[in-house]
Amino acid sequence: MALELRASCEQCGTTLAAEGEAYICIHECTYCPSCTTALGGVCRNCGGELVRRPRPPEPLTS
């Protein structure tokens, strides 16, 4: 099962690029770096730890 790469911050609505820096909790709530700092690294929805979201893999070439 793949992560849902949400396109915007749940706190401020800033657009987040799939390859850009973003933070997620265990439920995939997604935040920009500024909001993550303001929230003290804790998800406002579930109280879970916010960690850096992995970047999507590079496309495979044949």
C-alpha positions in Angstrom: 0.0 0.0 0.0 1.5 3.4 -1.1 1.4 6.6 0.9 -1.2 9.1 -0.2 0.8 12.2 -1.2 -1.5 15.0 -0.3 -1.0 18.2 -2.3 -1.6 20.8 0.4 -0.9 21.5 4.1 -3.8 20.6 6.4 -3.0 23.6 8.6 -2.4 26.5 6.2 -3.4 25.2 2.8 0.1 25.8 1.2 0.6 23.7 -2.0 3.1 20.9 -1.4 5.1 19.4 -4.3 5.4 15.6 -4.3 9.2 16.0 -4.3 9.2 18.8 -1.8 9.6 18.8 2.0 6.5 17.9 3.9 5.7 16.1 7.2 3.2 13.3 7.9 1.8 11.5 10.9 0.8 7.8 11.1 -2.6 8.6 9.4 -0.9 10.6 6.6 -2.1 14.0 7.8 0.2 16.3 5.9 1.9 19.6 6.9 4.4 22.0 5.5 7.7 22.6 7.4 6.5 25.9 8.9 3.3 24.4 10.3 5.1 21.4 11.6 7.4 23.7 13.5 4.5 25.7 14.8 2.8 22.5 16.0 5.9 21.3 17.8 6.1 18.2 15.5 2.7 16.9 16.7 -0.3 16.3 14.5 -3.2 18.5 15.4 -5.7 15.9 14.3 -4.5 12.7 16.1 -1.6 13.8 18.4 0.8 11.6 16.5 4.4 12.4 15.7 5.1 14.3 12.5 8.0 12.9 10.5 9.5 13.9 7.1 7.5 12.4 4.3 9.5 10.2 1.9 10.0 11.3 -1.6 8.4 9.3 -4.4 10.7 6.9 -6.2 12.4 7.8 -9.4 10.7 6.3 -12.5 12.3 3.0 -13.5 14.1 3.1 -16.8 14.6 0.1 -19.0 
